[in-house]
Amino acid sequence: MKILKTALLVVGIVLIAFGLYNAFVPQEVLDVGPLEVSAKEGLSNQTLGMIGLGVVALIAGAFLKNRK
């Protein structure tokens, strides 16, 4: 159970970090001369889903009890 708890905590932190990175760092899609097109900035459904799953994994890992 200790391995599962550690894995859930690590996965939760990674999902939250990746979701926040996608939300606040603009990604350039196309840059041709004076024309510059960037990806949609801000919180999208996919980003919110990643952050939500990360929070759920962190909570599950925090409350998971070790068996003796």
Stockholm file with secondary structure:
# STOCKHOLM 1.0

chainA/1-68         MKILKTALLVVGIVLIAFGLYNAFVPQEVLDVGPLEVSAKEGLSNQTLGMIGLGVVALIAGAFLKNRK
#=GR chainA/1-68 SS CHHHHHHHHHHHHHHHHHHHHHHHSCCEEEEETTEEEECCCSCCHHHHHHHHHHHHHHHHHHHCCCCC
#=GC SS_cons        CHHHHHHHHHHHHHHHHHHHHHHHSCCEEEEETTEEEECCCSCCHHHHHHHHHHHHHHHHHHHCCCCC
//
